[in-house]
Amino acid sequence: MRQTQGSGQAEGRILLIDADDTLWENNIYFEEVFDDFVRLLDRRDLTPAAVRSVLDEIELANRALQGYGTESFVRNLRQCYERIQGRPPAPEHEGFIRAATERLLNHPIELRPGVAETLPYLAARHTLILFTKGHPEEQRSKVERSGLARYFRRTTVVREKDAAAYRRLIFELALDPARVWMVGNSPKSDINPALEAGLRAVYIPHPRTWSLEQEPIQDGRGRLLVLESFADLKRHF
């Protein structure tokens, strides 16, 4: 664990908490579908990394228009298939893509270690706001199925979690930035933009964070806390 400063034990903080891969598993299910997709392509001339590179390129190009979530991912898989195979999916392969949608939308909610015990502790001491990005209906469905909604004062789903989104949230809720911490696993969406917006951040790495959410962590200058697990929040908040 690395701590830069300022964690303390003061009461009454405002904790913005990420959802996917912070509170519950998410990317592992997309990775499982991707692995099945590679087997479906059956291209022995292409490594999984090469297929991933094509998919990453497509996702980067499309995310500004399509956003995030299951439907966007499946559309990107279809485009990836067409680019690699040079034709639309065969009927049986189209069936796989449709089934992938249902599989991702209906997978069980698996809480990350320490979440079930730690959230009640935090909610009794601080104001918790769930701040996540993605498809609004899909994200809210996950919140409901998780059983965690009761611990949050508010749930906010945005299209993109950049510094501007953090500043809007602070303005709309009239929050004191000095009391706000963002808790999450993504350097790109949770940590760096929160720091850029003048907030504090708690980085809890996940070993399977989506590759497009990875980037070097900015210098927190005393505003960054890095923990090994969600349960470690009890020691600082």
Secondary structure as UniProt FT lines:
FT   STRAND          2..3
FT   STRAND          14..17
FT   TURN            21..23
FT   HELIX           27..41
FT   TURN            44..45
FT   HELIX           48..66
FT   HELIX           70..85
FT   HELIX           91..105
FT   TURN            113..114
FT   HELIX           115..123
FT   TURN            124..125
FT   STRAND          127..133
FT   HELIX           136..146
FT   HELIX           149..151
FT   STRAND          154..158
FT   HELIX           163..172
FT   TURN            173..174
FT   HELIX           177..179
FT   STRAND          180..184
FT   HELIX           187..191
FT   HELIX           192..196
FT   TURN            197..198
FT   STRAND          200..203
FT   TURN            207..208
FT   HELIX           211..213
FT   TURN            221..222
FT   STRAND          224..226
FT   HELIX           230..235
//
